[in-house]
Amino acid sequence: MVYKNYINGKWVESRDGETFLSINPANGEALGELARSTPQDVDDAVTAARQALDSWRQTPAPRRGEVIFRAGEMMMKRKQELGRLLTKEMGKVLPEALGDIQEGIDMTFYMAGEGRRLFGDTVPAELPNKFAMSVREPIGVVAAITPWNFPFAIPTWKLMPALVAGNTVVFKPSSETSILAVTLVQVLEEAGLPPGTLNLVLGPGDPVGNAVIEHPGINLISFTGSTDVGRSILTKTAPTLKRVSLEMGGKNAILVMEDANLELALEGILWSAFGTSGQRCTAASRIIMHRSIKHRLTDMLVDRAKRLHLGDGLLPTTDVGPVVNRAQMEKVHRYTQIGVKEGAKLLTGGDSYGGDGCDRGFFYLPTIFDDVTPEMRIAQEEIFGPSTAILIVDSLEEAIRVNNGVSYGLVAAIYTSDVNKAYTAMRDLSVGIVYVNAGTIGAEIQLPFGGTRGTSNGHREAGQAALDVYTEWKSIYVDYSGRLQRAQIDV
């Protein structure tokens, strides 16, 4: 089956008819062919979005919200089907895939409600017989560029607030998970989105992503991916003053203090380090342990990691699925070699895995390093795989310094039974998200998502904060005095 682009309300082949394959990372099987877009396809999509913009932004926001709500209802009915497709195309185990779908459903319903809110402000005017207020307006045509690790949830983070606010969208998903993107657009089409409101272009970053980024008809780019690509997007768009919202990498840590519940911490570490095979921007790739509990917790962690079962994510016996492709598997292994060369001690894992029916997929063993120092590359750089590093500290203050001593600032977690330590960490951890006595993964859609330093360029996904990305503020003054009143002068 060939999956097509969606432009101006029609499913169309790419201009040159070229296609690419979507591959199941658990077994290497082809799931389908997809249109490989050209820059002309991108131009067609932008043209359609611009033509649809006035009609969509003038559609009353409650009506826009109703379309999105219907899409949420359809997602609910198709949750199991969507989850299984996600596992096949991306690789994460089915319970996690269903969680990915549920997060998309949650975001869809949440943003549907904004159709009857989209709050502005009314404030007192400083002059008599004068009214003052502010309202939100759409920015225009939004480009949503999304990654493969959360191929359903993250697109909804971008599409739903953009659409409910009255923008039109050009959606460019990862080429690794494009079938799921096609399915999401089909749901929104069936829910009643007008032609041109949402357009889908499939294909790799070069040339498709670059054509989207550089197109003069796009007003805002919302991107989730690596920090290197995000930095490149800023450079390319600077001359046009295009709005850019970037959600990028992380080098997240779990701090385990001497008074922590170690059994609870162990569960949080395993879930945060090896859930989704470590392919989350929130994955815990550093475990910062207090020296007094280091040996006990390390032994517990290594024992449990060795017993995690690798396999196809659709099998109920699987704990850890594949990484997304061969290139990602090789990248993780290069970091293993870097860690060994730097002098870190490999406690378990450290290699690809081909046993138990995994020989045709891209599997990497859960990997744990000890004797890691903060300046090592495996303690500084994002690996994006099932690999984590143990660092030892002697105090909470040192743990916070080590956590903050990287170029990312997405999420950190602390395990402690001391409320004073918890509040100190909440204050001093330089990240966008803090967990207390929980792992680093599991954000909820009603709060802002994003980070500091190399993780973000200051914007946030999700919650009310997302609306600030996709709307302009307009301040309005109505003077009904019947005479000239000069602000700050006639007071």
Secondary structure, DSSP 4 states (H G I P E B T S, - for coil): -EE-EEETTEEE--TT--EEEEE-TTT--EEEEEE---HHHHHHHHHHHHHHHHHHHTS-HHHHHHHHHHHHHHHHHTHHHHHHHHHHHH---HHHHHHHHHHHHHHHHHHHHGGG----EEE--SSTTEEEEEEEEE-SEEEEE--SSSTTHHHHHHHHHHHHTT-EEEEE--GGGHHHHHHHHHHHHHHTPPTTSEEE--S-IIIIIHHHHH-TT--EEEEES-HHHHHHHHHHHGGGT-EEEEE----EEEEE-TTS-HHHHHHHHHHHHHGGGG-STT-EEEEEEEGGGHHHHHHHHHHHHHTPPB--TTSTT-SB---SSHHHHHHHHHHHHHHHHHT-EEEE--SEE--TT-TTS-EE--EEEES--TTSGGGTS---SSEEEEEEESSHHHHHHHHHSSSEESEEEEE-S-HHHHHHHHHH--SSEEEESS-S----TTS-B--EETTBSS--BSTTHHHHHHEEEEEEEEE-SSS---TTT--
